[in-house]
Amino acid sequence: MEPMKPMTPLEPLTSLESTARWWPEDLGAPTSSGGQDGVRYAFFPEKRRLLVEQDGRVTAYDSGEHQISGVSQRSGPGSLPVFTSPSGPVELDALRRAECS
């Protein structure tokens, strides 16, 4: 019987892909971010930007005066997410598309 070989050192943990930053660096850190049903979002109030990633495509929206704090997904194919804010629900198609920064 051969003697046991020494254990190899453990590799350091790396962040999961879903938690990695997927938005442009110049936007800074979002105050709210998350995802559901294949759609993820990040909200940047100082830049008034809401970024939404769906099907690998990131779209930026001008959030105006909305303070986005969450998201819900309607059921059914092609349904757009609805965002929550202190002033009530914010429908994505009610926001104007914008540049990222």
N, C-alpha and C positions, 0 to 999 in steps of 0.2 A: 504494500500500500504506500502511495506517495504522500508526503506531508502536504497540508493545506497551503495554498498560495495566499499571500497577503491580499486583503481587500483593496480594490481600487478606490481612490477618493471620489466622493460624490460631486457631481456637477452643480454649479450654482443654479438656483431657480431663475427662470426667465419669465417675463410678463406674458400673459396670455394674449393672443392676437386680438381678442375682442376688447381688451382694455388698453391696447396700444393706441397712441395718438394717431388719428387718421385725418386730422384737419390741418390746415396751414399753420405753421409755427407763429406767424405774425399775429394770429388771433389771440394768442395766449392760452390760458386755461379756461374751460367753460365753467359756468356756475351750475349748470345742469346738463346732464347727459344720460343717455340710456338707449335702450332698444327693445324691440318687440317684434316678433313675426318677420324677421329678415329686414327690418328697417331700424336704423339707429340715428340718433340725433345728438347735437351738441349746441348749446345756447351760449352766446357771448354778448351779454347786455351792454358792455362798454362800446362794442363795435356795432351794436344793434343788428346782430347776425344770428340766424338760425340755420345750421347746416344739417342737411338730411342726406343720409346715404341709403340708397335702395338699389338692389341689383348691381352693386359695384360702382354706381355713379353717385357722385356727391353734388348736391345742388344747394346753393346759398340763397337765403331769403332775407329781406329787410324785415326785422321783427317790429319795427315801429316802436310804440310805447308798451308793447306786450312784454311781460316778465315771465318767460316760459319756465315751468317747473316740472312738467311731466308730459307723457304721451299715452294715448290709447289708440288701438287699432280697430277699425270697424271690420266686421266680417265680410267675406266675399272677395273674389278676385279683383285686383286693380283698385281696391279700396285705399283711400288716402288716410294717413294718420291724422288724429285730432289732438292738438296740444292743449295742455291745461295752463291757465294763468290765473292770478287773483281776480281778474275782471271777467273770467268765464272761459269757455272753450274757444280755441283759436283754430279755425280750419286752414289747412295748408294752402288750399287754392285761393284763400282770401289774402294771402301775403304776396308781395311783389318780389319777383326774382331779383337777385342782386349779385354784385361781385363779392368775392370772399373777404376782402379787407376793406 
